[in-house]
Amino acid sequence: MTTVTRHTVLPIAPDALAGLRARDDAGRECVPYEDAEGGAPLRCCLRHSRPGERIALVSYAPLRRWAAATGARPGAYDEQGPVFVHAEDCGGPARGRGYPFARPGVQRTARRYSARGHILGGRVLTLGEDPGTELGQALDEAFADPEVALVHLRAAEFGCFLYEVRRP
């Protein structure tokens, strides 16, 4: 089943990726490698890596770039963490793929942020048989609060940033 999203799902922006592929948000040089097994959740194209692809694990601060563009001041909420990206430009995500990294049985956290960049709360989800519909409902619930400016979807077990979601 393919779910059409009602919300704007955003990968890491191309200009941010260009910077991360040189030096990440922790100031470390990017070190690409060949992914022998595949399966890494790529935040540049919002799909899992395939065996043999060249990827890199970099530190990324998703609120920092959004705050710079909007004037928000996230303060201590400006966290950084590990994300996988292609080592070279991949052209971004395919269109019409629904909510990335959604499959039955996985846990996700939908973390809500205000226009100031402060956490307004969140929700932990254990996705069932219709993960796209469940994520859509959780995002509808989040954006029903007019104070919510954006939502970060994260892997609950590690807290890793998966992608940003904006209002429809």
N, C-alpha and C positions, 0 to 999 in steps of 0.2 A: 504494500500500500504506500503510495506517495502522498505526503501531506504538503499542501500548499501553505506556506507561512503567511500569517496576517501581520507579522512584525518584520522589521528590517534587521536581518542577521548580518553582522559585519565581521569579515576576517580582519587580520592586521592589515592596515593600509599599506599600499605599495611604497610610499615614501618612508614610512617607519621601517618596513622590511629592508629597504636599501641600507638604512643605517644599522639595523640589527645584524645584517650580513657582514658588516665591517667590524663594528664594535657594539656589544649589547648594552642594555640599560644599566648594567653593573660595571661597565667600563672594560669588560673583557673582550679580547679579540675572538671573532667567530672561528670555530674549528670544525669545518665540515667533515663528514665521514660517510662511507657507504653503508646504508642500512641493509644488513644481510638478511634479516628476518621479515622486515616490513611490519606494519601495524601501528606505527607511531602516529598520534593524532596531530596532523599538520594544521597550524593556525593560519597559514598563508592561503590555502585552498580549501580548507574545511573538509578534509577527507583523511583517511589513513594512508600512510606511506606504503609503497609496494617494495618488495625485495629488490635490492640493487640500486634504489634511488639514493642520490646524495642529499643528505639532510644535515641539520645542525640543531643542537640544543642550546638555546640562548636565554638570557634573562630579559624579561619584558615587563615594563611598568605600564599597564593599559590606561590607568587613570591619568598618568602624567601627560601623555600626548593630548588626550581629550581636554584636560584642564588648560593646557597651553592654548588650545584653539578656542575655548569658551570663556576663559577668565576665571574658571572655578579654582578654588583653593582647597584641595583635598587634605592637606596637612598630613597627619599620620596615616591616613587611608591610602596614601600614595605608595602602595606596596609593589614589589616586583617578584617575579617568580619564573620558573622554567617553562619554556614552550618549545615545541619542535616546529621548524620551518624548513622549506626546501633551501638548499644551499645556493641555488640560482633562481631567477624569476621563473615562476611556473604559470603565470597568466591568471592566477586567482581561482576562485571557486566556479564550478559549473552552475548554471542557472536552474532553478526549479527543483532543487534537491531536497526541499523540506528543511527540517531542523537537523543540523549536522550532529554526528556522534550520539544519536538517539536510537536506542535499541532496548527491547524488553530486558528488565532486570538490572539495568545500571542505575546508579544513584547520581543525581545532579543537584547542585545548589543554584538557585536563582537569587543572586544577591542584588538588592535594589540600592540605587544611589540617587541622591538629590542633585539639583543643579549646582550646588556648592561642592559636590564631590564627596559628600558624607554618606555613610551607610545608613539606610533607612530600615533595614531589616532584610529578611530573606526567607527562603523556603527550601527545605530539603525534599527532594522528590525521588521516589523509587519508581522508575518507569515500568508500566505494565505492558499489556498486549498492544496498546495503541499509543506508543510513545509520542508521536507527533501531536496528536490531539491533546494529550496530557500536558505537554510542554506549552502548547498554544493556550490552554486554559490557565496555566500558572502565570504565563506572561500577561494574559488579559487581566488576571487578578492583580498583578503587580502594577500594570499601567492604569488600572482603575483609580489608583491613588494619584491625584494631580501633582503631588510633590515628587513623584518618581520621574527622573530625567532619562535614566538608562538602567539596564540590567546586565550584569555579567553572569553568564552561564559558566559554571565550574564543575569539575569532577569532584564529587563529595569526598571520595576516599583520600585524595591527595590535596585537594583545594586548588588544583591547577586551573588557570584561566583557559576556557575553551573558545569563547567568542562573546562579542558585545551584541546586545539587542537594543534597538531603539523603537520608538513608537511607530505604528503603521503610517 
